[in-house]
Amino acid sequence: MESFFGLLQDNVLNRRTWRTREALRIATVTWIERTYHRRRRQRSLSRLTPIEYETIMTPPASQAA
């Protein structure tokens, strides 16, 4: 958890001054959903990122037909 909060602080909190809590909340959720979850290796996906796993598990369009 410490590394997560360190990344959050470096990538969102310390980047600028936030005028409202709502703006900070939106920036935090956006960073988590768009950046952190897509890059983080997950144990349930055999230590692959979600994008790597999706690439492996999704057949190419040419094979699907």
VENCOR-V794852 format. One record per backbone hydrogen bond with DSSP energy under -0.5 kcal/mol. NH is the residue of the N-H (numbers start at 0). CO is the residue of the C=O. If there is no record, write none. Layout:
{{NH,CO} {NH,CO}}
//
This chain:
{{4,0} {5,1} {6,2} {7,3} {8,4} {9,5} {10,6} {11,7} {12,7} {13,8} {14,11} {15,11} {23,19} {24,20} {25,21} {26,22} {27,23} {28,24} {29,25} {30,26} {31,27} {32,28} {33,29} {34,30} {35,30} {36,31} {38,34} {38,35} {39,35} {41,47} {44,41} {45,42} {46,41} {47,41} {47,44} {49,36} {50,37} {52,48} {53,49} {54,50} {55,51} {56,52} {57,53} {58,56} {62,59} {63,59} {64,60}}
//
